[in-house]
């Protein structure tokens, strides 16, 4: 890695304090946009994964003390990976058992979790976001599975949409793919458009 042999943060190293201060300058209306999806039993799931939430009894604890405090616990049964919206650490995927910065699985994978390259090694992501409408760029409401978004596509779409991409920005791609959720979950899970190799 250009940030050294022990780096676990990758390109998020570009989100410097100066970049955060620059990002704040772009705030005009203070609106918040949800980019994640709600975890629910009916969401598309990879393979045979499952997602179930139960409240075991009502209440699950109490009453305690003078105030007769009661509470509810949640029981969740699922796999964290490939269930709903997710944010992957650099240890999530590798090529032939090699991961970011040349690490081998044996160097950091343990039965209790990853000892390196997990999301906890990343800084908070507070930076400028750039949204590119790649569905519009390709002239389709929903890009096909396997559509590769390459550097030339990104640069052309940015110019056409009047935006610039700076070092340390987060680039979000609108592909139309999420429109399939609840409408064609089989197609949604069968593939997806995404970044090309270049």
N, C-alpha and C positions, 0 to 999 in steps of 0.2 A: 504494500500500500504506500502511496505517496505520503501518508501520515505516519509511517513507521511500522516496524514488524509487530508491535503489540497493539496496533489500532483495532478497535472493535466498532467504530462509529461510521466508517465509510464517508460518503458524500455529505452526511449530516454535519461533518466538521466544517462545512462551508457556512453553516448558520452561526456566524460570529455575533458577539454583542453589537457590533456595528450594523450587521445585517438585520438584527431584531429591531434596532432603533429606526432603520430605514423602512422596515415593514410597517411600523406604527404610523409613519407619515402617510401611508396609503389609505388609512381608515377614514371614511367620510361619514357613514351613516350608522355604524355600529351594529349592522344586521349580522345575524348568525345563520349560517346555512348548515344543515345536517348533511354530512357526506357519508355517514354510516347508515346501516339498516338495523331495524329493531330485531333483536334475537327473538324468534318465535318458533313454535313447533311446525308451522306450515312453510317455513323458508326452504329454499332448495338446499340440499345437503350433498356433499361429495361422497360417492360410493355408498356404503351401508351405514354411514354415520347417523347419529340420532341427536336430538335435542329435546330434553324434557325438563320442565320446572314444576315442582310440587311444593305445596305448603303442607308439611306433615302435621296435621291436627290443627286445632284452633282454640286457644293459642298454643304455641309450642313451649312457652315458658311462662312461669309466674302462677299466681300473683306473688310479688315480693314486696316486703317493706310496708310502711304505713300508707304509701300511695297505692298499694296493690298493683304494682307495675306488671304488665303482661307484654309479651312480644311474639312476633312471628319469625320463624326461620324459613329459609328456602332450601330445598334439596334440588340440586341441578345434576343431571346426568347427561354428559356429552363428551365430545372430543373438542379440544380448543381449535385445532387446525382444520381449515376448510369447513368451518361452520359459520355461516354468515359473514358479516364484514369483519375483516381482520387486518392487523398490522404485523407483518412478518419481520422478525429480526434477521440479521445476516447469517445466522446459523440454520435458517429454515431449509434452504435448498443448496445443494452442492452438485458438483460434477465428478462422477467416479470417486465418491467419498472424500473429495477435497472441497473446502469451503473458503469463504472470504479470507484473504491474506494468507492463503496456502495452508490453513489449518486442516488437519485430518480429523475425521470423526472421533478417532480414539483419543485425540487431544482435548476434547471438550464435551463429548456426549456421555451423560451418566443416566442411570435409571430414574433419578430424581429430577432430571432436567438438564439444560445446557449450562455448563460452567463458564462459557465464553460465548460471544456473538449473540446474546439474547437481547430483547428489546430494552432491558434495563440498562444496557451499556450505551444506549442512544440518549442524546440530550433532548429536552423538550423541543418540539418543532414549532417555533414561532417565527414565521417568515412570510414573505410575500408569496401569494398563490396566483398562478396564471392558469386560466381555464381556456383550453383550446377545443373548439367544436370540430372534432375529427369526422363526425357523421356528416356535417355540412361540407367539410373539405372533400370527402369522398363522394358526396352527392347521394347519400343513402340515409334513411331514417335510423336504421340499425346496421352497423357494420357486420359483415359475415364473420363467423368463427374462422380464425386463422389469418385474418387480415393483419398484415404487418405494417405498423406505423414506423416509418424510417425517418432518418434525420431530414431528408429533403421534404418529406410531408410536413414535419413539425415546423421547419423554417418557412415553408410556403404558407401554411395555415396561419402562423403567427403574423406574417406580413399582411395577408388578406384580412385578418381580423383586427389588425391595428394594435397588436401587443408586442412587447419585447420580453425576452427571457434573460434574466440576469443570473450571475453566479450565486448560488445559494437559494434561488427561488424553488418552490415546489410547483411542478407542472401537473395539472389535472386534465385528463382527456375525457371529453364527452363522446362516447361511442354509440350511445343508444342501448347498450347491452342490458342495463338494469331495467329497461322497459319490458323485458321478457319475464321478469320475476312475477309469479302469480298468473301469467298469461300462457307461457310456454316454458315451464321449468325444465323439461327434458332438454330442450334446445339450449337453455341457459347453462346447464351443467355439462353439455357435450363438448364445449370448447369456448373460445372467446377471442376477440381481437386483442392485440397488444403490441408492445414494442418489438421492432425488428432488431436484428443483431447489430446493425450499424448505429 
